[in-house]
Amino acid sequence: MNPQRLYANGRAFEHIARFHPELTAFRRDLHANPELGFEEVYTAGRVQAALKACGVDEIHTGIGKTGVVGVIRGRSTASRRMIGLRADMDALPMKEDNDLPWCSAKSGLMHGCGHDGHTAMLVGAARYLAETRNFDGTAVLIFQPGEEGFAGARVMIEDGLFERFPVDAVYAMHNWPALPAGTIGINRGAMMAAADRITIRITGKGGHGAHAYLTVDPVVVAAHIITAAQTIASRTVRPIDAAVVSLCAVQAGDLDAFSVIPGTATLVGTVRTFSSRVQAQVEQRLRELCTQVAAAFGATAELAYERIYPATINTAPEAQFAGDVAAAIVGEGNVDRQLEPSMGAEDFSFMLQKKAGAYLRLGQDARGGAFLHNSRYDFNDDILPLGAALHAGLVEQGMPLPGQAGGGEPAAAIRGAANDSTATAVR
């Protein structure tokens, strides 16, 4: 990947760049008014108003509680194809430490993951697609609530999303501060890991710390389980597979009762895997380990294993196609088609369990070194037209008009070509 100044090219990008300031203002307004999952009343209202102003054909609200879906029909619909584009809308329960004019106006709430930017990019794509309609089929724009731990994608699906809008494929993208602005990452398989929650409840026998021999100390049992659990990834899972087992919190006893051994202890943590086979293997081994380690000390341990989000797995043909669309906008040299997957999780995975599709990373640079979920994070508004154009390209090239195979004229990345009037800088 080349971190030099990049240029994006193509009809969609040039068109969207004209209303870049409006997209920036829209994004910053959302940033100043963050809302948690299923509470996105203001955000959904702003999206509805924007879609209406864009002239989309249909606006559907209340899907998955606060979800919004916009429908745009192309110049022709003879292909009967339907492509879905998804953006998440919710913010995080965290304090913002930026000093910006558009800083969060709500104490303890912040758009710390860039969902404000994702929403703005999809609104930008909606405006372009509604104004040009240079495709044969139907575009379905999905503005999803509750990605941050609420499984909003699953809720929308359970609310009939794909029955009402039976898309052939669905795509989503997420800003990625670890990539330079103007670059795009994807791969043909796992993009994000499954996120599982583990809770281990240990029961022993409490007593006086001076007479520990009369107790079954659950704190000692917890310590041994914590240590033993670290061998699962290194001694149970194959080295060529990937797994993370993290016990992140311990609760036992009372800090003011320094000489009291408690009767119980609780451990809470997470497991991350990319395949269901490894996921099942880790769960089984962890269950065996907890039971047997506790038994060795005369205690008992119960494991509650909750599968929260499945792994986000791109389907290979759609990943190849999305990579081709990206290359048409920024050039092949600025597309990483073998992007390393992340052990983070994403509820777009629920949509990919139902439909073919792909999840992309859009580079945006880490401004001030602030990564996602950092109190000083802010979305890079420079990439708004690029993200919107990438959304639009997936529609145009996925459902081309007759005689426009590939969705219109090819677009090539230009680096350092300031004399080319069709090249626009991505800063």
C-alpha positions as CSV (number, residue, x, y, z in Angstrom):
1,M,0.0,0.0,0.0
2,N,1.3,3.4,-1.0
3,P,0.7,6.2,1.6
4,Q,1.4,9.0,-0.9
5,R,-1.2,11.6,-1.7
6,L,-3.9,9.8,-3.6
7,Y,-6.4,10.8,-6.3
8,A,-9.8,9.3,-6.9
9,N,-11.4,9.3,-10.3
10,G,-14.8,8.4,-11.9
11,R,-18.1,9.9,-12.7
12,A,-19.7,9.1,-9.3
13,F,-16.8,10.6,-7.3
14,E,-16.8,13.8,-9.3
15,H,-20.5,14.2,-9.0
16,I,-20.6,13.6,-5.2
17,A,-17.5,15.9,-4.6
18,R,-19.7,18.8,-5.7
19,F,-21.8,18.5,-2.5
20,H,-19.0,17.4,-0.2
21,P,-19.5,20.5,2.0
22,E,-23.1,19.5,2.6
23,L,-22.1,15.9,3.5
24,T,-19.6,17.3,5.9
25,A,-22.1,19.5,7.6
26,F,-24.6,16.6,7.8
27,R,-21.9,14.3,9.3
28,R,-20.8,16.9,11.9
29,D,-24.4,17.5,12.9
30,L,-24.8,13.8,13.6
31,H,-21.5,13.8,15.5
32,A,-22.8,16.6,17.8
33,N,-26.0,14.7,18.5
34,P,-25.0,11.0,19.2
35,E,-27.5,8.4,20.2
36,L,-27.2,4.9,21.5
37,G,-28.7,1.8,19.9
38,F,-32.4,1.8,19.3
39,E,-32.5,5.4,20.6
40,E,-31.5,7.0,17.2
41,V,-34.7,9.1,16.9
42,Y,-32.9,12.3,15.9
43,T,-30.5,10.5,13.6
44,A,-33.3,8.5,11.9
45,G,-35.2,11.7,11.5
46,R,-32.3,13.5,9.8
47,V,-31.8,10.5,7.5
48,Q,-35.5,10.5,6.6
49,A,-35.4,14.2,5.8
50,A,-32.2,13.8,3.8
51,L,-33.6,10.9,1.7
52,K,-36.8,12.8,1.0
53,A,-34.7,15.8,-0.2
54,C,-32.7,13.4,-2.3
55,G,-35.8,12.2,-4.1
56,V,-35.6,8.5,-3.3
57,D,-38.6,6.5,-4.4
58,E,-39.6,5.0,-1.0
59,I,-38.7,5.6,2.6
60,H,-39.6,2.9,5.2
61,T,-39.2,3.6,8.9
62,G,-39.4,1.6,12.1
63,I,-37.7,-1.5,10.7
64,G,-35.8,-2.9,13.6
65,K,-37.2,-0.2,15.9
66,T,-35.4,2.9,14.7
67,G,-34.0,1.5,11.4
68,V,-34.7,3.4,8.1
69,V,-34.6,1.9,4.6
70,G,-34.6,3.9,1.4
71,V,-35.4,2.5,-2.1
72,I,-34.1,3.9,-5.4
73,R,-35.1,2.4,-8.7
74,G,-32.8,2.6,-11.6
75,R,-33.4,4.0,-15.1
76,S,-34.5,0.4,-15.8
77,T,-35.5,-2.4,-13.5
78,A,-35.6,-5.1,-16.2
79,S,-32.8,-7.0,-14.6
80,R,-34.9,-7.5,-11.5
81,R,-31.7,-7.3,-9.5
82,M,-31.6,-5.7,-6.0
83,I,-28.5,-4.6,-4.1
84,G,-28.4,-3.6,-0.5
85,L,-26.0,-1.0,1.0
86,R,-25.8,-0.8,4.8
87,A,-24.7,2.0,7.2
88,D,-24.8,1.8,11.0
89,M,-26.1,4.9,12.9
90,D,-25.5,4.4,16.6
91,A,-22.9,6.0,18.9
92,L,-21.1,4.8,22.0
93,P,-21.6,5.4,25.8
94,M,-18.3,7.2,26.2
95,K,-17.1,10.8,27.0
96,E,-15.6,12.8,24.1
97,D,-12.3,14.6,24.8
98,N,-12.1,16.5,21.6
99,D,-12.2,20.3,21.4
100,L,-14.1,20.7,18.1
101,P,-17.0,22.9,17.1
102,W,-19.0,19.7,16.3
103,C,-18.0,17.9,19.5
104,S,-20.7,15.8,21.2
105,A,-23.4,17.9,22.9
106,K,-24.4,15.0,25.0
107,S,-22.5,14.1,28.1
108,G,-21.2,10.5,28.1
109,L,-22.2,9.9,24.5
110,M,-19.9,10.0,21.5
111,H,-19.6,8.9,17.9
112,G,-16.3,7.2,18.7
113,C,-16.5,4.6,15.8
114,G,-17.4,6.8,12.8
115,H,-21.0,5.7,12.4
116,D,-21.8,9.3,11.8
117,G,-19.5,9.2,8.8
118,H,-20.9,5.9,7.5
119,T,-24.4,7.3,7.6
120,A,-23.3,10.5,5.8
121,M,-21.6,8.4,3.1
122,L,-24.7,6.4,2.4
123,V,-26.8,9.6,2.3
124,G,-24.3,10.9,-0.3
125,A,-24.7,7.7,-2.3
126,A,-28.5,8.1,-2.1
127,R,-28.4,11.6,-3.5
128,Y,-26.1,10.6,-6.4
129,L,-28.1,7.5,-7.3
130,A,-31.4,9.3,-7.1
131,E,-30.1,12.1,-9.3
132,T,-28.5,9.9,-12.0
133,R,-30.2,6.5,-11.8
134,N,-27.5,5.0,-14.0
135,F,-28.3,1.4,-13.2
136,D,-30.7,-1.4,-14.1
137,G,-32.4,-2.6,-10.9
138,T,-33.2,-1.5,-7.4
139,A,-30.9,0.0,-4.7
140,V,-31.9,-0.6,-1.1
141,L,-30.2,1.7,1.4
142,I,-30.2,0.3,4.9
143,F,-29.6,2.6,7.8
144,Q,-29.2,0.3,10.7
145,P,-29.6,1.0,14.4
146,G,-27.8,-0.7,17.3
147,E,-24.6,-2.1,15.9
148,E,-22.6,-1.4,19.1
149,G,-23.6,-4.5,21.1
150,F,-27.4,-4.4,20.4
151,A,-27.4,-6.7,17.3
152,G,-29.4,-4.2,15.3
153,A,-28.8,-6.1,12.1
154,R,-30.4,-9.2,13.5
155,V,-33.3,-7.2,14.8
156,M,-33.9,-5.7,11.4
157,I,-33.7,-9.2,9.8
158,E,-36.2,-10.5,12.4
159,D,-38.4,-7.6,11.5
160,G,-38.6,-8.8,7.9
161,L,-35.9,-6.8,6.3
162,F,-35.0,-9.3,3.6
163,E,-38.5,-10.5,3.1
164,R,-39.6,-6.9,2.3
165,F,-36.4,-6.1,0.4
166,P,-35.1,-9.4,-1.1
167,V,-31.7,-8.2,-2.1
168,D,-29.4,-10.4,-4.2
169,A,-26.3,-9.1,-2.3
170,V,-25.6,-6.7,0.5
171,Y,-22.5,-4.6,1.2
172,A,-21.2,-2.5,4.1
173,M,-18.0,-0.5,4.8
174,H,-16.2,0.7,7.9
175,N,-13.6,3.5,8.2
176,W,-10.3,2.1,9.3
177,P,-7.8,4.6,10.8
178,A,-4.9,2.0,10.4
179,L,-5.1,2.5,6.6
180,P,-4.1,5.7,4.7
181,A,-6.9,7.9,3.5
182,G,-7.9,6.9,0.0
183,T,-7.0,3.2,0.3
184,I,-9.5,0.3,0.6
185,G,-9.0,-3.1,2.2
186,I,-10.9,-6.3,1.8
187,N,-10.4,-10.1,1.6
188,R,-12.3,-13.1,0.3
189,G,-13.1,-14.6,3.7
190,A,-13.2,-13.6,7.3
191,M,-13.1,-9.8,7.9
192,M,-14.1,-9.8,11.6
193,A,-14.2,-12.4,14.3
194,A,-17.1,-13.9,16.2
195,A,-17.6,-12.3,19.6
196,D,-18.6,-14.6,22.4
197,R,-19.2,-13.6,26.1
198,I,-18.0,-16.1,28.8
199,T,-19.1,-16.0,32.4
200,I,-17.6,-18.4,34.9
201,R,-19.2,-18.7,38.3
202,I,-17.0,-20.5,40.9
203,T,-18.5,-21.8,44.1
204,G,-16.3,-22.8,47.0
205,K,-16.6,-22.4,50.8
206,G,-15.9,-19.1,52.4
207,G,-14.3,-18.5,55.8
208,H,-11.6,-16.7,57.8
209,G,-8.4,-15.8,56.0
210,A,-6.4,-16.9,59.0
211,H,-7.9,-20.4,58.8
212,A,-7.8,-21.0,55.0
213,Y,-7.4,-24.7,55.5
214,L,-11.1,-24.8,56.6
215,T,-12.2,-23.2,53.3
216,V,-12.4,-24.0,49.6
217,D,-11.0,-20.7,48.3
218,P,-12.7,-19.7,45.0
219,V,-10.1,-16.9,44.5
220,V,-7.4,-19.5,44.2
221,V,-9.6,-21.6,41.8
222,A,-10.2,-18.4,39.7
223,A,-6.5,-17.8,39.5
224,H,-5.8,-21.3,38.2
225,I,-8.6,-21.1,35.7
226,I,-7.3,-17.8,34.4
227,T,-3.9,-19.3,34.0
228,A,-5.1,-22.5,32.4
229,A,-7.4,-20.7,30.0
230,Q,-4.3,-19.1,28.4
231,T,-3.3,-22.6,27.2
232,I,-6.4,-23.1,25.0
233,A,-5.2,-20.9,22.1
234,S,-1.6,-22.2,22.3
235,R,-2.2,-25.9,23.2
236,T,-5.7,-26.8,21.9
237,V,-6.2,-24.7,18.7
238,R,-4.0,-25.4,15.7
239,P,-1.3,-22.7,15.1
240,I,-2.7,-22.0,11.6
241,D,-6.1,-21.2,13.2
242,A,-6.9,-18.1,15.2
243,A,-8.5,-17.8,18.6
244,V,-8.3,-15.4,21.5
245,V,-9.5,-16.2,25.0
246,S,-9.5,-13.2,27.3
247,L,-10.7,-13.2,30.9
248,C,-11.1,-9.5,31.5
249,A,-12.8,-9.1,34.8
250,V,-12.8,-10.8,38.2
251,Q,-15.3,-10.3,41.0
252,A,-14.8,-11.9,44.4
253,G,-15.1,-10.9,48.0
254,D,-15.1,-7.4,49.6
255,L,-12.1,-5.1,49.3
256,D,-12.8,-3.9,52.9
257,A,-12.9,-7.4,54.2
258,F,-9.2,-8.2,54.0
259,S,-9.4,-11.4,56.1
260,V,-12.5,-12.9,54.7
261,I,-12.3,-15.6,52.0
262,P,-15.5,-15.3,49.9
263,G,-17.6,-18.3,49.0
264,T,-17.9,-17.4,45.3
265,A,-16.0,-15.8,42.5
266,T,-17.0,-14.7,39.0
267,L,-14.9,-14.3,35.9
268,V,-16.1,-12.5,32.7
269,G,-14.4,-12.4,29.4
270,T,-14.6,-12.9,25.7
271,V,-13.6,-15.5,23.0
272,R,-12.8,-14.5,19.5
273,T,-12.6,-16.9,16.5
274,F,-13.1,-16.9,12.8
275,S,-14.6,-20.3,12.2
276,S,-17.5,-22.2,13.8
277,R,-15.3,-25.3,14.2
278,V,-12.7,-23.4,16.2
279,Q,-15.4,-21.7,18.1
280,A,-17.0,-25.0,19.2
281,Q,-13.6,-26.4,20.0
282,V,-12.7,-23.5,22.3
283,E,-16.1,-23.7,24.1
284,Q,-15.8,-27.4,24.7
285,R,-12.2,-27.1,26.0
286,L,-13.0,-24.1,28.2
287,R,-16.0,-26.0,29.7
288,E,-13.9,-29.0,30.5
289,L,-11.1,-27.0,31.9
290,C,-13.3,-25.0,34.3
291,T,-15.1,-28.0,35.6
292,Q,-12.0,-30.1,36.1
293,V,-9.8,-27.3,37.6
294,A,-12.5,-26.4,40.1
295,A,-13.0,-30.1,41.0
296,A,-9.3,-30.5,41.7
297,F,-9.7,-27.9,44.5
298,G,-13.0,-29.3,45.8
299,A,-15.0,-26.4,44.2
300,T,-17.5,-26.2,41.3
301,A,-17.5,-24.0,38.3
302,E,-20.2,-23.3,35.8
303,L,-19.5,-21.8,32.4
304,A,-22.1,-19.6,30.6
305,Y,-21.1,-19.3,27.0
306,E,-23.0,-16.7,24.9
307,R,-22.5,-16.4,21.2
308,I,-23.1,-12.7,20.7
309,Y,-22.0,-11.8,17.1
310,P,-20.9,-14.4,14.5
311,A,-17.8,-14.0,12.4
312,T,-18.1,-11.5,9.5
313,I,-17.3,-13.7,6.4
314,N,-17.3,-12.2,3.0
315,T,-18.5,-14.4,0.1
316,A,-15.7,-14.7,-2.4
317,P,-17.4,-13.6,-5.6
318,E,-18.8,-10.5,-3.9
319,A,-15.5,-9.7,-2.3
320,Q,-13.8,-10.0,-5.7
321,F,-16.4,-7.7,-7.2
322,A,-16.2,-5.1,-4.5
323,G,-12.4,-5.1,-4.8
324,D,-12.8,-4.5,-8.6
325,V,-15.2,-1.6,-7.9
326,A,-12.7,-0.1,-5.4
327,A,-9.9,-0.5,-7.9
328,A,-11.9,1.4,-10.5
329,I,-12.1,4.4,-8.2
330,V,-8.7,4.5,-6.5
331,G,-6.5,2.2,-8.6
332,E,-5.4,-1.4,-8.0
333,G,-2.3,-0.2,-6.1
334,N,-4.5,1.4,-3.5
335,V,-6.6,-1.7,-2.8
336,D,-5.4,-4.3,-0.4
337,R,-7.3,-7.5,-1.4
338,Q,-5.7,-9.6,1.3
339,L,-6.4,-7.3,4.3
340,E,-5.6,-9.0,7.6
341,P,-8.9,-9.7,9.4
342,S,-9.6,-8.1,12.7
343,M,-10.4,-9.8,16.0
344,G,-13.0,-7.2,16.6
345,A,-16.7,-8.0,15.8
346,E,-19.4,-6.5,13.7
347,D,-23.1,-7.3,13.5
348,F,-23.2,-7.0,9.7
349,S,-22.2,-10.6,10.1
350,F,-25.9,-11.4,10.6
351,M,-26.7,-10.0,7.2
352,L,-23.9,-12.0,5.6
353,Q,-25.3,-15.2,7.1
354,K,-28.5,-14.5,5.1
355,K,-27.2,-12.9,1.9
356,A,-24.1,-12.9,-0.3
357,G,-22.1,-9.8,0.2
358,A,-18.9,-8.2,1.4
359,Y,-17.6,-5.9,4.1
360,L,-14.9,-3.3,3.2
361,R,-12.4,-1.2,5.1
362,L,-12.1,2.4,4.0
363,G,-8.8,4.0,5.0
364,Q,-9.0,7.4,6.8
365,D,-5.7,7.8,8.8
366,A,-5.6,7.9,12.6
367,R,-5.8,11.7,13.3
368,G,-3.7,12.4,16.3
369,G,-3.1,8.7,16.7
370,A,-6.7,8.1,17.9
371,F,-8.1,4.7,16.8
372,L,-11.7,3.6,16.9
373,H,-13.4,3.8,20.4
374,N,-10.9,6.4,21.5
375,S,-12.2,9.5,23.3
376,R,-10.2,11.7,20.8
377,Y,-11.3,9.9,17.7
378,D,-13.0,11.8,14.9
379,F,-14.1,10.8,11.4
380,N,-12.1,12.2,8.6
381,D,-14.5,14.2,6.5
382,D,-12.1,14.2,3.5
383,I,-13.1,10.6,2.6
384,L,-16.9,11.2,2.6
385,P,-17.1,11.5,-1.3
386,L,-14.9,8.5,-1.7
387,G,-17.1,6.3,0.5
388,A,-20.2,7.5,-1.1
389,A,-18.8,6.9,-4.6
390,L,-17.8,3.4,-3.5
391,H,-21.4,2.7,-2.4
392,A,-22.6,4.1,-5.7
393,G,-20.1,2.0,-7.7
394,L,-21.3,-1.2,-6.1
395,V,-24.8,-0.4,-7.4
396,E,-23.9,0.9,-10.8
397,Q,-21.4,-1.9,-11.6
398,G,-23.4,-4.6,-9.9
399,M,-26.5,-3.6,-11.9
400,P,-25.3,-2.0,-15.1
401,L,-27.6,-0.6,-17.8
402,P,-27.6,-2.5,-21.1
403,G,-24.6,-1.6,-23.1
404,Q,-22.7,-0.4,-19.9
405,A,-21.1,-3.7,-18.8
406,G,-19.2,-2.9,-15.6
407,G,-21.4,0.1,-14.9
408,G,-20.1,2.8,-17.2
409,E,-16.7,4.2,-18.1
410,P,-13.7,2.8,-16.3
411,A,-12.2,5.0,-13.5
412,A,-8.5,4.9,-12.8
413,A,-6.6,6.2,-9.9
414,I,-4.1,9.0,-10.7
415,R,-1.2,9.8,-8.4
416,G,0.5,13.2,-8.7
417,A,-1.5,14.0,-11.9
418,A,-2.6,17.5,-11.0
419,N,-2.9,18.4,-14.6
420,D,-5.7,15.9,-15.1
421,S,-9.0,17.8,-14.7
422,T,-10.9,14.6,-13.8
423,A,-8.7,13.7,-10.9
424,T,-9.7,14.9,-7.4
425,A,-7.4,14.7,-4.4
426,V,-8.2,12.7,-1.4
427,R,-6.4,14.4,1.4
